[in-house]
């Protein structure tokens, strides 16, 4: 069994523990709920990636590839919801806004799981498995990620400028920690595949667990 497979499973397990801990710490708090969904998305991303890279049957592998893309797609709107609710709600949430908020996620999910819109096939190479993506759909997926991430940081930076004390400190941790996680995830799981380099896609989920552990400690444990 390859080391990278074991690490991905370990990453998924740690994120599952962290997400469950946060959720049951306060199951009614939108802050806890949204951040736990971020971590559960990372669980799907890591675990399905581990299964994908371990398979030799490419007809089965392609389905698991769709699920790890779905996991990464789930992380982004959940993080935006967390950014909105953390400390205080930046925007009042209504049913109409929830629908508008979810439409892009539902569209990208439909694209991911469509038989041919996003992934055409999976190919096995000496270095591992490759999910063959359609460029246009991959660019749409990239735009989806960037729009949600930019909106999240606009909210977080506004709160950072207006906050003081422990809230300002925590926001600095959230901004810096999540930025590093997103940066490396985007490089290895998005930019390099667009450039034709798919052999390192499994590295992206690694960075979720370090930053998640760091943020969980400072936001949900130390500051309480």
Number of C-alpha atoms within 10 A of each C-alpha: 6 9 7 15 19 13 18 25 18 18 22 28 18 19 26 21 15 20 26 18 16 23 20 13 14 12 14 10 14 17 24 23 21 25 25 28 25 27 28 25 25 29 30 24 30 31 24 25 28 25 17 28 23 16 16 14 13 17 12 14 24 22 19 23 27 23 20 25 22 22 25 23 24 24 25 23 25 23 24 23 24 23 28 25 20 21 14 10 15 15 11 8 13 9 8 8 12 10 11 11 16 11 12 15 20 14 12 21 20 14 20 25 17 13 14 12 16 25 22 13 19 21 15 15 9 6 10 15 23 23 24 17 18 15 14 11 16 20 14 14 22 16 12 18 22 14 12 20 19 12 15 21 19 14 18 21 15 11 20 17 10 9 15 12 7 12 17 15 15 20 23 15 17 21 17 13 19 19 15 14 19 18 13 18 21 18 16 20 22 20 18 15 21 17 8 9 14 20 18 15 22 21 18 23 28 20 18 26 24 14 20 22 14 14 21 19 14 16 18 15 11 9 12 7
